[in-house]
Amino acid sequence: MPVEELTGGLLSGALRLIWWLLSDLLLEVLIKGTGYLVLRWLRPGSEPSEGAATVAGLCAWAVLGGIGFWLWHAHAA
């Protein structure tokens, strides 16, 4: 019994660490980083907040996804 509990605990901890790294990378770098770049490009003199960078990043990725889907759909037709 203790071996299964130890193995399960180690596997669970490793998977939790991997999930945390992936979600942190996704949220911080891809979404907030993109939003920060977009806001700095639109308003060069101001420092964007985390919330504004997150919203701008989500909007930017949605627009890029829409453009990609439109291009894919136009090419397939």
N, C-alpha and C positions, 0 to 999 in steps of 0.2 A: 503493500500500500504506500509507504513513504516514497518509494522510487517513482510511482506514477504521479503523486502529488508534486514532487520536486520537478519532474520533467514537464508536467502541465504548467506549473508556475513559471519555469524558465521560458517555455515556449510562449506562454501568454505575455510575459514581460517583453520578450523579443519582438513579438508581433505588435504590441502596443508602442514600442519604441519606433519601429518602422513606420507605423501609421502616423505617429506624431511628427516624425521627420518629413514624411510626404505631405501631410496637411500643412505643416508650418512652411515648407518650401512653396507649396501651391499658393497659400494665402499671402504670405509675406513678400515673396519675390515676384511671382507672376501677376498677382492681382494688385497688391498695393504698390509694387514697384512700377508697374505700367501706369497706374493712376497717378503716381507721383510725377513720372516723366511727362504725362499728358498735361497735368495741371501746371507744371513748371514751364512747359512750352506755351500754354495759353496765357498764363499770368507770371511772367518772369520775375517780378519784384516781390512776390509773396511766398510764404512758406505754407504749403498745404497741410491740413490736419490729417490724421489717420482715417477718420471717417470719410472725408472728402476724397482722399486717395483711393479708398476701397470702392466707393461708389463710381468714381471716374474709371477705375480699372475694370470693374464689372461692365460698365457701359462700353468701354473701349473693346473688350474681348467680345461682347455681344455684337458690336458693329463689325468687327473683324470676322466673326463667325457668320454673320449675315452676308457679308461680301463674299466670303468663301463659298457659302452655300449657293448664292446667286451665280457665281462664276461656274461652279460645278454643274448646276442645273442648266445654265445657258450652254455649256459645252456638251452636255448629254443630249440636248434637244436637237 
